[in-house]
Amino acid sequence: ICLVILSTSDKKNWVMFAGGLSNESKAVYEKMSLTLDESKEPSIKEEPKNFSIEMANGEEISEVNEASIEKCVNQLNDDNFFVILSNNDDYMQAAYSDQGFIIQYSENGQQLEAEEYFTKEQTVDILTKYFHDDINWKEENKWVSPSY
């Protein structure tokens, strides 16, 4: 069965990201929830405390939130071309290019890179999910070792 994987942060605006198509067996599909459980309030995660942002232009932000992540991604251009969202020794970075945004992350000393380029909106979404410790960013994309 072919599935379209959608994501939302407000249960109103749904989007499909690159790689949002999936093939599943009938048994796996039948175990999936086909509806949203409206009776449950969405859980509010406590924001991580150890995050910081550094940009190519030298700007540093120590009080990170969703708005600061979006603001930084919106400022990326040919001159100010990367943003790094750090959490202690781990980090996720996004770099601007004419082809779109490329994202890399380092976790437990291993660095991986997304296999494809992303739009600005997708980049903000992935960085925000990383910030909130939402593992969907990792599962929704294919990650490979960088080829330098």
C-alpha positions in Angstrom: 0.0 0.0 0.0 1.4 3.4 -0.9 1.0 6.1 1.8 1.4 9.8 1.9 3.0 10.9 5.2 1.7 14.3 6.4 2.9 16.4 9.3 1.4 19.2 11.3 2.2 21.3 14.3 -1.3 22.7 14.8 -3.6 19.9 13.5 -4.9 22.4 10.9 -2.2 23.0 8.4 -0.9 19.7 7.0 2.1 19.4 4.7 3.9 16.6 3.0 7.7 16.8 3.0 10.1 15.4 0.4 10.3 11.7 1.2 6.7 11.8 2.5 5.7 8.8 0.4 6.0 5.3 1.9 5.2 1.8 0.9 3.8 -0.4 3.7 2.4 -3.9 3.9 -1.3 -4.4 4.5 -0.6 -5.7 8.0 1.5 -2.6 9.0 -1.2 -0.3 7.4 -4.0 -1.9 9.3 -2.2 -1.2 12.6 -1.9 2.5 11.9 -4.3 5.1 13.2 -6.4 6.6 10.5 -7.9 9.4 12.6 -6.7 12.0 15.0 -7.6 11.5 18.6 -9.3 14.9 19.4 -10.0 13.9 23.0 -6.3 14.2 23.9 -4.7 17.6 24.3 -1.4 17.8 22.5 1.5 17.4 25.0 3.6 20.5 25.4 7.2 19.6 25.6 9.6 21.5 27.8 12.1 23.3 25.6 15.6 22.0 25.9 17.9 24.3 27.9 21.3 23.7 26.3 20.7 25.0 22.8 22.5 27.8 21.1 22.7 29.2 17.6 25.7 30.4 15.6 25.5 32.0 12.2 28.1 32.5 9.5 28.2 36.2 10.1 29.3 35.6 13.7 25.9 36.2 15.4 25.3 34.0 18.4 22.0 33.4 20.2 22.0 31.7 23.6 18.2 31.8 24.3 16.9 29.7 21.4 13.2 29.3 20.6 11.1 28.6 17.5 11.0 32.2 16.5 14.8 32.6 16.7 15.3 29.5 14.6 12.9 30.8 11.9 14.5 34.2 12.0 18.0 32.8 11.5 16.9 30.6 8.5 15.2 33.6 6.9 18.5 35.5 7.2 20.5 33.0 5.2 21.9 34.1 1.9 25.1 34.0 -0.2 27.2 35.9 2.4 25.6 34.6 5.7 25.2 31.1 4.4 25.0 28.8 7.4 23.3 28.4 10.8 24.3 25.9 13.5 21.9 24.8 16.2 24.0 23.3 18.9 23.1 21.2 21.9 26.2 20.5 23.9 28.4 18.3 21.7 25.6 17.5 19.2 24.4 19.9 16.5 22.4 20.4 13.3 23.4 22.9 10.7 21.7 24.2 7.6 23.5 25.8 4.7 22.0 28.1 2.0 22.7 27.4 -1.7 21.1 28.3 -5.0 19.7 24.7 -5.1 18.0 24.9 -1.7 19.1 24.2 1.9 21.3 21.3 2.8 21.1 20.0 6.4 23.8 18.1 8.3 23.7 16.8 11.9 26.2 15.4 14.3 25.2 13.0 17.0 27.5 11.0 19.3 30.4 12.0 17.1 28.9 10.8 13.8 28.1 13.4 11.1 25.4 12.8 8.6 23.9 14.8 5.7 20.5 14.9 4.1 20.5 13.2 0.7 18.4 16.0 -0.8 18.0 19.8 -0.7 15.1 21.4 1.2 13.0 24.5 0.9 13.2 27.3 3.5 10.0 26.0 5.2 11.2 22.4 5.4 14.5 23.6 6.8 12.7 25.6 9.6 10.5 22.5 10.3 13.4 20.1 10.6 15.5 22.5 12.8 12.4 23.1 15.0 11.8 19.3 15.3 15.4 18.8 16.3 15.1 21.6 18.9 12.0 19.9 20.4 13.6 16.5 20.4 11.0 15.2 17.9 12.6 12.2 16.2 10.4 12.6 13.1 13.0 14.8 11.4 15.3 11.9 11.3 12.8 9.3 10.2 11.3 11.6 7.4 14.6 12.0 5.6 17.4 9.9 4.2 20.8 10.6 5.9 24.1 9.7 4.4 27.8 10.4 5.2 28.9 13.7 3.7 31.1 13.3 0.6 33.9 15.8 1.0 
